[in-house]
Amino acid sequence: MRRGVFYALDAILAAALFVIMITAIFAMMQGWGYSPYEESALALVAHDTISVLDTNGTLSDAVINDNVDALQRFVSLLPGHMCASITIMTVQGMPGYNTTVIGGYVREGCINVTAQRVAIARRTFILPERGIHVAEARLWYR
Amino acid sequence: MARRAQLFSSDLAISFSVVLLVIILTTSLWIFALERKHVFLRESEIHQIARDVSFLLVESPGHPSGWTDINTTDSIGLASTVHTIDPVKLGALLASPYNETLRRMGVIGPGYGMRLRIDSFNGTGFAPYAYWGLEGVNTSVTAIQQRYALLEGNWVRLTVKVWQ
């Protein structure tokens, strides 16, 4: 009876197991390149952006005077590898929280960029005689 | 009939080689994983410190909250309100001694150091405004955290660099 290594079932199984193990090992090693710090940094910048724009009146100015120049300027100053969009909405029908988008700005070159991880920060602000508004900052890496 | 000895079986030789290869690969991977874990822990700590320091500078008033002399603080913070930097506190920080201030900010560890850079908006972009601390030389791990805030109504960008 002829016996050859390549015809033995146990040898085939061993070879298959070996290939599976090597593939799994290298696949696992690929995941070690992921850095959790980048997400944290993105979230902090989103938080800072919405807070700074609210504190110095940029968001209010955008609603009251329809002036988004300062908003655009700040977004353009963010690090070049970040994309950002700022959206301003009005809130109606409390409780229920129905929102209507009244304006916003997306950083140049970012509209068609698909993002895997997005950091979102929101800030609610109230304007006399204009009611409740919500500003949302979304940041992602290019 | 020819005698066949176990040690000369090709099946056994190939199986033995494969097992040996798997053992070598597994051992190498194990050593690599342990080293990587060690590096990851060091990097995590440095990044956490950078993040904590940036929080102190931008969001915390420090303790006591109305401090003006760094030597009287338990915790250093530059904010008068969240994301608004108090210029008096900033001036005190910029004039403070490096090692003592580093300790008060919680940058404590073997060979840890820090460099703070503040850029101010000048109408067209961010321009250098102030520096504090030391640039690390031949550092093994570095973490950089950028934050944004207001200083006297103007946008500022703070870059906190913690190194080892």
Boltz contact constraints between the chains, C-beta under 6 A:
constraints:
  - contact:
      token1: [A, 5]
      token2: [B, 10]
      max_distance: 6.0
  - contact:
      token1: [A, 5]
      token2: [B, 11]
      max_distance: 6.0
  - contact:
      token1: [A, 5]
      token2: [B, 14]
      max_distance: 6.0
  - contact:
      token1: [A, 18]
      token2: [B, 18]
      max_distance: 6.0
  - contact:
      token1: [A, 25]
      token2: [B, 29]
      max_distance: 6.0
  - contact:
      token1: [A, 37]
      token2: [B, 47]
      max_distance: 6.0
  - contact:
      token1: [A, 48]
      token2: [B, 147]
      max_distance: 6.0
  - contact:
      token1: [A, 48]
      token2: [B, 148]
      max_distance: 6.0
  - contact:
      token1: [A, 51]
      token2: [B, 83]
      max_distance: 6.0
  - contact:
      token1: [A, 52]
      token2: [B, 83]
      max_distance: 6.0
  - contact:
      token1: [A, 52]
      token2: [B, 148]
      max_distance: 6.0
  - contact:
      token1: [A, 52]
      token2: [B, 150]
      max_distance: 6.0
  - contact:
      token1: [A, 55]
      token2: [B, 83]
      max_distance: 6.0
  - contact:
      token1: [A, 55]
      token2: [B, 150]
      max_distance: 6.0
  - contact:
      token1: [A, 56]
      token2: [B, 150]
      max_distance: 6.0
